[in-house]
């Protein structure tokens, strides 16, 4: 006689094992009561388990189908029918269950292994880089990943985030210090701090050990890019640039550098599509700028003339200052400094390509120009977003005048005029 839900619910465990049969070999096994080790007056009730009795190849077997009430009566009957179908096809249902159990163990082990992998520093670092490197230039992204692969991953990449101690991280950074790359060591420690904080935010780390290392590294000795700021010496430099006998592309870039005083990387990556000759403006996209903010460079008539001079040579391509061996790439990173060296300038002590920025900043401030306008033109990062937006909109007319006056001043120095610096009100 088939079982009912009410019959199953009402049956109580006793001192002996009970067996309630359903149909087709399905039955419910009620385990006996047993003594409660914590309370002698109370008994522990036995569980209720579904079983299927069947024969396969002449042997009597039993298949466990689960416990009640997790597996209901109707569900147990479905499991029984599935087992019967396997028997009819000549398959032992116990073998299928065993294989599934083994597969479940393997899958569970794989999940555990994947989980362990996701907690490793290298995994979290790459995840962080993928998520937050969208705004980086290819060069900057390559530099960051290069630091990680060369200086960090070999030592702690395969270590779980939570097991990395401050001393262990310090040992990684000390290896860099021993090579003399002090500034890079500071950068890499800050980078590791960002990765650990990302790990904390995503539940893969409990804390940031880099925070405990503040003040533990060798201090960075501040250095300034070599720059000429004496007007007479600037005039001599500009005249020497006119005599440069190397590549015409390099000579034009060198002549333009003091007129626009952008960073060397921004100069050599200048593209023709960024130049508006009618408005006399060079708009550098945010992704090329250090502060990741679009930068507008007003072009004096002298700067426009240099761009016009370059048009017949590289105007059909992408870059204004195209490479000597590949027109589809910009001029080399060290071209400007090599040109200065060929003119007799020590780029470590006297004048470097980056030093044209210091030259302009020093003299424009001495001449009394608006400090904020100079800072905006130098594309120095403004932490106040409202002020940054204001600066961009407010100072453009002033910067146009300033850039033209600056270019006229430089031409005067180059021509050997007795230029007297006049403080502006």
Helices and strands as residue ranges (DSSP letters): H 5-10, E 18-21, E 26-30, E 34-35, E 43-44, E 48-56, E 59-68, H 73-88, H 93-118, H 121-132, H 138-147, I 148-152, H 153-156, G 161-163, H 166-177, H 182-201, G 209-213, H 231-242, H 248-260, H 264-268, G 272-274, E 275-276, E 281-284, G 286-288, E 295-298, H 301-314, H 335-342, H 355-366, H 371-377, H 385-394, H 396-414
